[in-house]
Amino acid sequence: MLMTALLIVHGLVAVALLGAVTHQAAAVWWPVRAGAGGNFVDRFRAVSLKSYVNAIVVLYLATALLGAIIYTHYTISARIAIIQLQLWKPYGLFEIKEHFAAIGLATLPAYWYFWRQPGTDYARVRAMLTAILTFIVWWNFLIGHILNNIRGFGS
Amino acid sequence: MTASRTFGVFAIVFAIVYPIVYVIATEVNLALFTYHPALGEFGLGPNAPRNGPAMYWFGWMTTSALCALVVAVIAAYLPERLTKRLPATLAWLVPLAGMIAAAGLMTKYFVR
């Protein structure tokens, strides 16, 4: 019951992270041109880039912490079943998820630092770090869902 | 508000060292500790499984974080003339390479 609750909270925090990092990535890689129309897509991209930084760092850490707690339960329940069923591709996808999550943590200090720098000197570094975090968050979100659908709690 | 140059060097070096150590740690199992989730016990270093699976992921991350922390702190306090040429590009290039390497090492699960 506790793990199910934690899984739901983990998923909700991950949704918030997904939204924040996708907004920032869209704004940094596909900026709105001056005078562009005010449709939904334009407004999605027209966010204040720096205002997302602290939220993304905190949400990433919170999602990773909750995921790490759930991971212990996954290891003694779903993971064993996945191995017994020889579902090697989903198993491998989850292994990649754990590695990406760990490496993503390593980029957070640099991500935070470069978004604190004024001007355009580090624009490419900021954009690349944001893209990497966005890719990790999307990958981990989708693979987490796939694994949960295969052998989630209550199955 | 801008963050200090010292923290910038720390952040770049941390982002470089951590993925390198992490990929090595996963390949040769340099886990600082092992967690045995079925027992709720920790063991120092990489242990064999006890009464269920052993988890090394926390240990790999701790090994990588400690190594990166030590190197990054040392680098942060080196004289500026030694660190001013440190390419900021490495702060994303090395983690990206680490991700590609880590994913590549998992191909064994996709060719079974």
Interface residues (C-beta under 8 A of the other chain):
Chain A: A68 Y71 T72 H73 T75 I76 R79 I80 Q86 W88 K89 Y91 G92 E95 I96 E98 H99 F100 A102 I103 G104 L105 A106 T107 P109 A110 W112 Y113 F114 R116 Q117 P118 Y122 R124 V125 M128 L129 I132 I136
Chain B: M1 T2 A3 F7 G8 F10 A11 I12 F14 A15 Y18 P19 Y22 T26 Y35 P37 A38 G52 P53 M55 W57 F58 W60 M61 S64 A65 A68 A88 T89 A91 W92 L93 P95 L96 G98 M99 A102 A103 M106 T107 K108 Y109 F110 R112
